[in-house]
Amino acid sequence: MIRRPRIRPTLRLRLTLLNGVLLVSTGAILMFLAWLLVRDGAQLTDQLAPGSTVTLADGRILDAVQWEQQLTDAASRELVVTGLLALVGISIVGVAGAYAVAGQALRPLHQVTATARRLGEATLDQRIGYSGADDEVAELAKTFDAMLDRLTESFETQKRFVANASHELRTPLAVMRTEIDVTLSDDEADTGEYRRMATVVRDASERANGLVDALLVLARSEAQAGRPLGRRSECDLAQGTANALSAVRREVERIGLTVETDLAHAPVVGDPGLLDRLAGNLIENAVRYNHLHGRIWVRTGSEAGRSWLVVGNTGFEVDQADVPGLFEPFRRGGRERTGARGSGLGLSIVRAVCDAHAGTVRVVAQSGGGLEVTVELPAAGAAAVRGTDQSVTPQR
């Protein structure tokens, strides 16, 4: 059985039909009103005496009422015939015009459809570029172009992330392979050489393992953004920050940093593991990117339904314009940071954890060098009670 093709009720066809129905209905109503006017306007015999007659041009004499009836019928027939012909003509022209106008108005929609069909990873640079009237269709076209801009940026960021992650993982693997090959090729290598090789391999493997752990935390944090957290319990940012400070005590003492703390109660509800990683990353960055005998200041607290953590440090000077680039994976100060100290995922993880907990993070470059990072999260429970100051390192 051959199935006949079905006419699609496209938006253009529906607009054309709607315009045609409105046009024909309006024309029919106008014809009816004109017919009523003709019928009512021809009542002339009411003003004549009964039995009045009318003499026509051809010499016929007719009763006035009969003559009026003939005149009314003739006018009505002429009006109906002429009106129908005019209505058909106007309807054809109107429907054709509506079809053309609807097609012109909906052309950007066809461009959107065609562009969407052509889109692929290699054609994300295509845009609609609508330049018509500033109407709803233009707004749709601009919105679609803006969406493509965001998609292009997302794909580029993803490509850069994969490339940098591959480079970071390849570096320790290359170090391990080189050390092993060099040592094994040395026939005179003694136990000391093998121990040195083992130390280098262990350090490189720890670096690779740390990078993999950071990538997993970042993926887990980003997956939680905008969704209910898998684990939720009440935590204290002050306690997590104190633990992070204790973990870096030895490094702080080694480079002679001065640590100033004001750790007040800062209750939040969230994933304890992610929140501990947030505080740990901020403290580790403050130590890692500091200078000899520098300074670190750490504050926590809660106010007006928000708990906050502030971590600041002295260090290298950073331009405020480069601050947004700090949140990109494997980037530092707007530049690629592969091969530098750390995995380059610290602030990326901090932002992802904040997003997962409906919080915010703000970074301000300090005059003279260093950064101050402020994290704000929704507070848990009643207003926090001010705690006492703590210090984890001796003064320089």
C-alpha positions in Angstrom: 0.0 0.0 0.0 1.4 3.4 -1.1 1.2 5.9 1.7 0.5 9.4 0.4 2.8 12.2 1.7 1.1 14.2 4.4 1.2 18.0 4.4 3.2 19.3 7.3 1.3 21.9 9.4 4.3 24.2 9.3 4.2 27.6 11.1 4.3 29.4 7.8 1.2 27.4 6.5 -0.6 28.0 9.8 0.1 31.7 9.7 -1.1 31.9 6.1 -4.3 30.0 6.8 -5.0 32.2 9.9 -4.6 35.3 7.8 -6.8 33.9 5.0 -9.6 33.0 7.5 -9.5 36.4 9.0 -9.4 38.1 5.6 -12.4 36.1 4.2 -14.4 36.5 7.4 -13.9 40.2 7.5 -14.8 40.5 3.8 -17.9 38.4 4.3 -19.1 40.5 7.2 -18.5 43.7 5.2 -20.5 42.2 2.3 -23.4 41.3 4.6 -23.5 44.8 6.1 -23.4 46.4 2.6 -26.3 44.1 1.6 -28.3 45.2 4.6 -27.7 48.9 3.8 -28.9 48.4 0.2 -32.0 46.6 1.3 -32.9 49.2 3.9 -31.9 52.2 1.9 -34.2 51.3 -1.0 -37.5 51.7 1.0 -38.9 54.7 -0.9 -42.6 53.8 -1.3 -43.3 54.4 2.4 -43.4 58.1 1.6 -45.8 57.8 -1.4 -49.6 57.6 -1.4 -51.2 54.2 -1.9 -51.7 53.2 -5.5 -48.9 55.4 -6.8 -47.3 54.4 -10.1 -44.0 55.0 -11.8 -43.5 55.6 -15.5 -40.3 54.1 -16.8 -38.1 55.4 -19.7 -39.4 52.7 -22.0 -43.0 53.9 -21.4 -44.1 51.2 -19.0 -46.1 52.1 -16.1 -45.5 50.1 -12.9 -46.9 50.1 -9.4 -44.5 51.9 -7.1 -44.2 49.0 -4.7 -43.5 46.6 -7.6 -40.9 48.9 -9.1 -39.2 49.2 -5.7 -39.0 45.5 -5.3 -37.4 45.0 -8.7 -34.9 47.8 -8.0 -34.0 46.2 -4.6 -33.6 42.7 -6.1 -31.4 43.9 -8.9 -29.2 46.0 -6.6 -28.8 43.0 -4.2 -27.9 40.6 -7.0 -25.3 43.0 -8.4 -23.9 43.6 -4.9 -23.6 39.9 -4.2 -22.0 39.0 -7.5 -19.6 42.0 -7.5 -18.8 41.5 -3.8 -18.1 37.8 -4.2 -15.7 38.4 -7.1 -14.0 41.1 -5.2 -13.8 38.9 -2.1 -12.3 36.0 -4.0 -9.7 38.3 -5.6 -8.8 40.0 -2.4 -8.6 36.6 -0.6 -6.2 35.2 -3.3 -4.0 38.3 -3.2 -4.1 38.4 0.7 -3.3 34.7 1.1 -0.5 34.9 -1.4 0.9 38.0 0.3 0.6 36.5 3.8 2.4 33.4 2.6 5.3 35.5 1.2 5.4 37.8 4.2 5.4 34.8 6.6 8.2 33.2 4.7 10.2 36.4 4.8 9.6 36.8 8.6 10.4 33.1 9.3 13.6 33.0 7.1 15.8 33.5 10.2 14.2 30.4 11.7 15.2 28.4 8.7 18.7 29.8 9.1 18.7 28.7 12.7 17.6 25.2 11.6 20.1 25.0 8.8 22.9 26.2 11.1 22.0 23.7 13.8 22.0 20.9 11.3 25.5 21.8 10.0 26.9 22.3 13.5 29.7 20.0 14.5 33.0 20.3 16.4 34.7 21.6 13.2 31.9 24.1 12.3 31.2 25.8 15.6 32.4 29.1 14.1 29.3 29.4 12.0 26.7 32.1 13.1 23.4 33.3 11.8 24.3 36.9 11.8 20.7 38.2 11.4 20.5 41.8 10.4 16.8 42.4 9.9 14.2 44.2 12.0 14.8 44.2 15.8 11.9 41.9 16.6 11.3 38.5 18.3 13.0 36.6 15.5 16.1 38.8 15.7 16.1 38.2 19.5 16.0 34.4 18.8 18.8 34.6 16.3 21.0 36.6 18.7 20.3 34.2 21.5 21.2 31.3 19.3 24.5 33.0 18.2 25.3 33.7 21.9 24.6 30.0 22.7 27.1 29.0 20.0 29.7 31.4 21.4 29.3 29.7 24.8 29.5 26.3 23.3 32.6 27.3 21.3 34.3 28.6 24.5 33.3 25.5 26.4 34.8 23.2 23.7 38.0 25.2 23.5 38.3 25.1 27.3 37.7 21.4 27.2 40.4 20.9 24.5 42.8 23.0 26.4 42.1 21.1 29.6 42.6 17.7 28.0 45.8 18.8 26.4 47.2 20.3 29.6 46.1 17.3 31.7 47.8 15.0 29.2 51.0 17.1 29.3 51.0 17.1 33.1 50.5 13.3 33.3 53.0 12.7 30.6 55.8 14.7 32.4 56.1 12.4 35.5 55.7 9.3 33.3 58.5 10.5 31.1 60.7 11.2 34.1 60.1 7.7 35.4 60.8 6.0 32.1 63.9 8.0 31.5 65.3 7.3 35.0 64.6 3.6 34.6 66.1 3.4 31.1 69.2 5.3 32.1 69.8 3.2 35.2 69.2 -0.1 33.5 71.5 0.7 30.6 74.3 1.4 33.1 76.1 -1.9 33.6 78.1 -0.4 36.5 75.1 0.9 38.4 75.4 0.0 42.0 72.8 -0.1 44.9 73.1 3.7 45.4 72.1 4.4 41.8 69.1 2.1 42.0 68.1 3.8 45.3 68.4 7.2 43.6 66.3 5.9 40.7 63.7 4.6 43.1 63.5 7.9 44.9 63.0 9.8 41.6 60.4 7.3 40.4 58.5 7.6 43.8 58.4 11.4 43.6 57.2 11.3 40.0 54.5 8.8 40.8 53.4 10.9 43.8 53.1 13.9 41.5 51.0 11.8 39.0 48.9 10.4 41.7 48.3 13.9 43.1 47.2 15.1 39.7 44.8 12.2 39.3 43.3 12.8 42.7 42.9 16.5 41.9 41.2 15.7 38.6 38.8 13.3 40.4 37.9 15.9 43.0 37.3 18.5 40.3 35.1 16.2 38.3 33.2 15.2 41.5 32.7 18.9 42.5 31.6 20.0 39.0 29.1 17.0 38.9 27.5 18.3 42.1 27.0 21.8 40.9 23.3 22.6 40.5 22.3 19.2 42.0 21.6 17.9 45.5 24.8 16.9 47.3 25.4 13.2 47.7 26.7 13.7 51.2 25.4 16.4 53.5 26.4 17.0 57.1 27.1 20.0 59.3 30.7 21.1 59.2 32.7 24.0 60.6 35.0 25.9 58.2 37.1 26.9 61.1 37.9 23.3 62.0 38.7 22.4 58.4 40.9 25.4 58.1 42.8 24.6 61.3 43.4 21.1 60.0 44.7 22.4 56.7 47.1 24.8 58.6 48.4 21.9 60.7 49.1 19.9 57.5 51.4 22.6 56.1 53.1 23.4 59.4 56.4 22.0 58.4 56.5 23.8 55.1 55.5 27.1 56.8 58.4 26.7 59.3 60.8 25.8 56.5 60.3 29.1 54.6 59.7 31.2 57.7 56.2 32.4 57.0 54.1 34.4 59.6 50.6 33.1 59.9 47.9 35.3 61.4 44.6 33.6 62.2 41.2 34.6 63.4 39.1 31.4 63.3 35.6 32.0 64.4 32.8 29.4 64.3 31.6 29.1 60.6 28.9 26.4 60.3 27.9 25.1 56.9 26.0 22.1 55.6 27.7 20.2 52.8 30.1 17.4 51.8 32.8 17.3 54.4 35.4 15.9 52.0 34.9 18.6 49.5 34.8 21.4 52.1 38.1 20.1 53.6 39.6 20.1 50.1 38.5 23.7 49.6 40.2 24.9 52.7 43.3 22.7 52.0 43.7 24.1 48.5 43.5 27.7 49.6 46.0 27.2 52.4 48.4 25.1 50.2 48.3 27.8 47.5 48.9 30.6 50.1 52.1 28.7 51.2 53.3 27.4 47.8 53.1 30.8 46.0 54.5 32.9 48.9 58.1 34.1 49.3 60.7 33.7 52.1 59.6 35.2 55.4 56.3 36.2 53.9 52.9 36.4 55.6 49.6 34.5 55.5 46.3 35.7 57.1 43.3 33.4 57.6 39.9 34.4 58.9 36.6 32.5 59.3 33.2 33.6 60.6 29.5 33.7 60.1 27.1 36.6 59.7 23.7 37.3 58.3 23.1 33.7 57.2 26.5 33.4 55.4 29.7 31.6 56.6 32.9 32.9 55.2 36.6 31.9 54.9 39.3 34.4 53.9 42.8 33.3 53.0 45.4 35.9 52.0 49.1 35.8 51.3 52.0 37.8 50.2 53.9 36.7 47.2 54.4 37.4 43.5 52.6 40.3 42.1 49.5 39.4 40.1 47.5 41.8 37.8 43.9 42.0 38.7 43.0 41.5 35.0 44.7 38.1 35.2 42.6 37.0 38.2 39.8 35.3 36.2 42.4 33.2 34.5 43.5 31.8 37.8 40.3 29.7 38.0 41.0 28.0 34.7 42.6 24.5 35.1 46.4 24.5 34.5 46.6 28.2 34.2 48.3 30.8 36.4 47.9 34.5 35.9 46.2 34.0 32.5 49.2 31.9 31.3 49.6 28.1 30.9 51.1 26.7 34.0 52.0 23.1 32.9 55.3 22.1 34.4 55.0 24.6 37.2 54.6 23.9 40.9 51.4 22.1 41.9 48.8 20.6 39.6 47.2 23.9 38.6 43.8 22.8 39.7 43.7 24.4 43.2 41.4 27.4 42.5 39.4 25.4 39.8 38.5 22.9 42.6 37.7 25.8 45.0 35.3 27.3 42.5 33.7 24.0 41.7 33.2 23.2 45.4 31.6 26.7 45.9 29.2 26.1 43.0 28.2 22.7 44.4 27.4 24.3 47.8 25.6 27.4 46.3 28.5 29.6 47.4 30.7 32.3 45.9 34.4 32.8 45.7 36.2 36.2 45.1 39.9 36.9 44.5 41.5 40.3 45.0 45.1 41.0 43.9 47.1 42.7 46.7 49.2 45.7 46.1 52.8 44.7 46.5 52.1 41.1 45.6 49.9 38.2 46.7 46.2 37.5 46.7 43.3 37.5 49.1 40.6 34.8 48.4 37.2 35.1 50.0 34.7 32.2 50.1 31.1 32.6 51.2 28.7 29.7 51.8 25.2 29.5 53.2 25.5 29.2 57.0 23.9 26.3 58.9 21.9 26.9 62.0 21.8 30.0 64.2 24.3 32.8 64.1 27.9 31.7 64.7 29.6 32.4 68.0 32.8 34.3 67.8 35.8 32.0 68.6 39.3 32.7 69.9 42.3 33.4 67.8 44.6 30.5 66.9 48.2 30.4 65.6 50.0 27.4 64.1 53.5 28.8 63.6 55.9 30.9 65.6 56.6 34.4 64.5 59.6 34.8 62.2 
